Amino acid sequence: MKHLILIFLACFFVGIIATPSEKSKSVPVDEVELMLQKISANLEMASVATAQAKAMGEKMVAEKVEEKAQLKEAVAVAENKVDLMTKKVEVFSAKMIGAGIDTSEAPLKLSGKTYDAWLNYVEEGGKEDFDYFRMYLWH
């Protein structure tokens, strides 16, 4: 019995190997057509990307134009404010000169014993009262 099963299995495998199997015939593929389809798909994707980039570029240009217009308006307002303040300063200076007050813009030069004491006070940390420091501690 054992031999019969082995012989049967051997014949079965030989039959499977020796019998040609029917394969489904593949449709002949034209490589040129396949490449043309891929190229057309890529062109469609590129045209979509180009259209989106163009739309974004136009949107950015519009935003920049609007921003530039706002900046021009802000500059005009600031220039008006500066002109107004300049006129006020000129009027104020004329009033002060009329009252006999010097309005020159010469730098202020500090000097003297009290100023020297203040500098020394600041160098030493300035922890005490300045008047006490000036009167009793500083020579």
C-alpha positions as CSV (number, residue, x, y, z in Angstrom):
1,M,0.0,0.0,0.0
2,K,2.8,2.3,0.8
3,H,4.4,1.7,-2.5
4,L,1.2,2.4,-4.3
5,I,0.7,5.7,-2.6
6,L,4.3,6.7,-3.4
7,I,3.9,5.7,-7.1
8,F,0.6,7.6,-7.3
9,L,2.1,10.8,-5.8
10,A,5.1,10.5,-8.1
11,C,2.8,10.2,-11.2
12,F,0.6,13.0,-9.9
13,F,3.6,15.4,-9.6
14,V,5.0,14.4,-13.0
15,G,1.6,15.0,-14.5
16,I,1.4,18.4,-12.9
17,I,4.8,19.3,-14.1
18,A,4.5,17.8,-17.6
19,T,1.0,19.2,-18.4
20,P,1.2,22.7,-19.9
21,S,-1.0,25.2,-18.0
22,E,-3.2,27.5,-19.9
23,K,-2.1,31.0,-19.3
24,S,-4.4,33.9,-20.0
25,K,-3.0,35.8,-22.9
26,S,-2.1,39.4,-22.0
27,V,-3.2,42.2,-24.1
28,P,-0.3,43.5,-26.1
29,V,0.8,46.7,-24.5
30,D,2.0,49.5,-26.7
31,E,4.9,51.1,-24.9
32,V,4.7,54.3,-26.8
33,E,1.0,54.7,-25.8
34,L,1.9,53.9,-22.2
35,M,4.6,56.6,-22.2
36,L,2.3,59.1,-23.8
37,Q,-0.3,58.5,-21.1
38,K,2.3,59.0,-18.4
39,I,3.5,62.2,-20.1
40,S,0.0,63.6,-20.4
41,A,-0.7,62.8,-16.7
42,N,2.5,64.7,-15.8
43,L,1.6,67.6,-18.0
44,E,-1.8,67.8,-16.4
45,M,-0.3,67.9,-12.9
46,A,2.3,70.5,-14.0
47,S,-0.5,72.7,-15.5
48,V,-2.4,72.5,-12.2
49,A,0.7,73.4,-10.2
50,T,1.4,76.3,-12.5
51,A,-2.1,77.6,-12.2
52,Q,-1.9,77.4,-8.4
53,A,1.4,79.2,-8.4
54,K,0.1,81.9,-10.7
55,A,-2.9,82.4,-8.5
56,M,-0.8,82.6,-5.4
57,G,1.6,85.1,-7.1
58,E,-1.2,87.3,-8.1
59,K,-2.6,87.2,-4.6
60,M,0.8,88.1,-3.1
61,V,1.2,91.0,-5.6
62,A,-2.2,92.4,-4.6
63,E,-1.4,92.1,-0.9
64,K,2.0,94.0,-1.5
65,V,0.3,96.7,-3.5
66,E,-2.3,97.2,-0.7
67,E,0.4,97.2,1.9
68,K,2.4,99.8,-0.1
69,A,-0.6,102.0,-0.4
70,Q,-1.2,101.8,3.4
71,L,2.5,102.7,4.0
72,K,2.3,105.7,1.7
73,E,-0.8,106.9,3.7
74,A,1.0,106.4,7.0
75,V,4.0,108.3,5.7
76,A,1.8,111.2,4.6
77,V,0.1,111.3,8.0
78,A,3.5,111.2,9.8
79,E,4.9,114.0,7.6
80,N,1.8,116.1,8.4
81,K,2.3,115.5,12.1
82,V,6.0,116.5,11.8
83,D,5.1,119.7,9.9
84,L,2.5,120.6,12.5
85,M,4.9,120.0,15.4
86,T,7.6,122.0,13.6
87,K,5.3,124.9,13.3
88,K,4.4,124.7,17.0
89,V,8.0,124.6,18.0
90,E,8.7,127.7,15.8
91,V,5.8,129.5,17.4
92,F,6.9,128.5,20.9
93,S,10.5,129.6,20.2
94,A,9.3,132.9,18.9
95,K,7.3,133.4,22.1
96,M,10.3,132.5,24.2
97,I,12.6,134.8,22.3
98,G,10.0,137.6,22.7
99,A,10.0,136.9,26.4
100,G,13.8,137.2,26.6
101,I,14.6,133.5,27.1
102,D,17.6,132.0,25.2
103,T,16.4,129.1,23.0
104,S,19.7,128.1,21.6
105,E,20.5,124.4,21.6
106,A,24.1,124.5,22.9
107,P,25.1,121.5,24.9
108,L,24.9,121.9,28.7
109,K,28.3,121.7,30.4
110,L,28.2,120.6,34.0
111,S,31.1,121.6,36.3
112,G,31.7,122.8,39.8
113,K,32.1,121.5,43.3
114,T,28.7,120.0,43.6
115,Y,28.9,118.2,40.2
116,D,32.3,116.8,41.2
117,A,30.8,115.6,44.5
118,W,27.9,114.0,42.6
119,L,30.3,112.1,40.3
120,N,32.2,110.9,43.3
121,Y,29.0,109.9,45.0
122,V,27.9,107.8,42.0
123,E,31.3,106.1,41.8
124,E,31.1,105.0,45.4
125,G,27.7,103.4,44.9
126,G,25.4,106.2,46.1
127,K,24.0,104.4,49.1
128,E,23.7,107.3,51.6
129,D,21.8,110.6,51.2
130,F,23.6,112.8,48.7
131,D,23.4,115.9,50.8
132,Y,24.8,114.1,53.8
133,F,27.6,112.6,51.6
134,R,28.4,116.0,50.1
135,M,28.5,117.9,53.5
136,Y,30.2,115.4,55.7
137,L,31.8,112.5,53.8
138,W,33.2,114.1,50.7
139,H,36.3,116.3,51.3
